[in-house]
Amino acid sequence: MVDELQQQIRRSGQLNPEMQQWVRQLRAADLIGQVRQALRGDDYQPDSIATAMAFWITVNYGINQQLDLTRLSSHEMVRQFTEVLGQDSSIRSMSDAERQRTAAQLYWRGTLLMGLYLQAVNEGNREAVQQFVQSSEQALRSMGVGGNVVNRGNRLRLG
């Protein structure tokens, strides 16, 4: 996925030495491995598409609501997705490798978004933060969960 990102940056004409260094740092960081390890530590099943979908939604919801992402729990949302996806024939027919690849893509997008958002917050870049808030709202709507995330004590579920 880092290679895909590097190709996109190259196509956009922005692959300068600073960007190349950033891409190398991303590759060395093993972000998806870190996410999987953290999820295991919180009793999630990291290879589950349901977990990956909940992660992606949690990141976008947390950014949209400007919440502390480390305090949000999505165990109930994972349970909801597990029930729904368990009945989906296209998901059931996927190989383990396809499921892992799909989950990894969601983790990659969520982790990259979270990192860029937190960087903007730490730099005090209010304009960038506001752009992330707006794009997260659009992303949630595009996933069909725009106003359907319920937050009860930082425990997220779909309502």
Order of alpha helices (4+ residues) and beta strands (2+ residues): alpha-alpha-alpha-alpha-alpha-alpha-alpha-alpha-beta-beta
